[in-house]
Amino acid sequence: MGETSATPIRRRVLFQGRVQGVGFRYTTASIARRHPVVGFVRNLPDGSVELVAEAAPSVLDQFLADIASEFAGNIRQQEVREGVRDEDFVRFEIRR
């Protein structure tokens, strides 16, 4: 069995720092296109950014690592939690 056939998991990540007004959502969506992930990214009223993504564990780890690397100077803190599978995703999208 290959890595990508592993059972998908969902993670919810809250990014804090200088993460709004810096192209965070659009860059995250661009990074998502390079990985077999589904979910969404959106700005929150408190200035943080919420990401909910679902993929095989190794894919999700690499996706989140790529985001962290791209925005290393912007992310002050990130809180990662296992996500509740309360909706089905068919793609990765930017939500408003």
N, C-alpha and C positions, 0 to 999 in steps of 0.2 A: 504493500500500500504506500503510495506516495504522500508527501507532506500535504499537498493541496487537497487530498481526499479526506483529511482529518475532519472530524465533526466541527463545524463552525461554532465559534463562541462570539459573544457580543460584549463589547466594553464601552463604557461611558467615561469620557475624559473631559474634565474642566480645565481649560488653560487660562492662567492669569498672568498678567504682565502687560506689555505693550502689544496686545494681540488684536485690537480693532483699529481699522484705518491703515493697516500695513499690508493689505492683500492676503491676510491669513486664510480666509475662507476660499478664495479663488486658487491660491497656491495649494491648499490642502486638497481641493477637488482635482487639481492637476496631478498631484502625487497619487491620489486614489486611482487615477486612470492607469497607473503603472502597476497596480496591484489588484488581484481579484477580491476586492472588498465592496460591500454595500453598506449604506447608512446615510448619515447626513452630518453637516456642520452648520452651526448658526451662532450669530452674536446673541448675547444675553444682555438685558438692560443694565446689569451691574458692571459692564465693561469686560466681562470674561467671554470666552468662546466655548461652546459645548460641541463635542464631537461624539457621535454614537456610530460605531463601526462594527461590522460583523464579517468574520473570515476565519479560516483555519488559524489556530494559535500562532504558528510560525510566521504566517503571512501578516497577521495583525501586529505581531511584535516588530516586524520589519517596517511596516507602514508607519507605526507610531515612532519608530526610531528615525525614519526619514523626515517626518514632521519636526521632531525635536532637533534634528541636525539643521534643517533649513531655517528654523526660527530660534536658534540657540541664544541669540542676543535679545530676543523679545519675550521669551517665556520665563517668567519669574517662578512660577509654580504650576505643577500639573497634578491633578487628583484623578487617579484611575480607579474605577470600580467595575465589577462584573455588571453587565447590563441586563435588564429584564427584557425578555423577548416578547414584548407586548404589541408589536406590529411587524409585518413582513416587509422587507425591503427588496426591491428589484434592481436598484442602481444606487450610486452614491450621488447625493445632491446637496446643493446649498439651499438652506431654508432661511426665510426671513421672519 
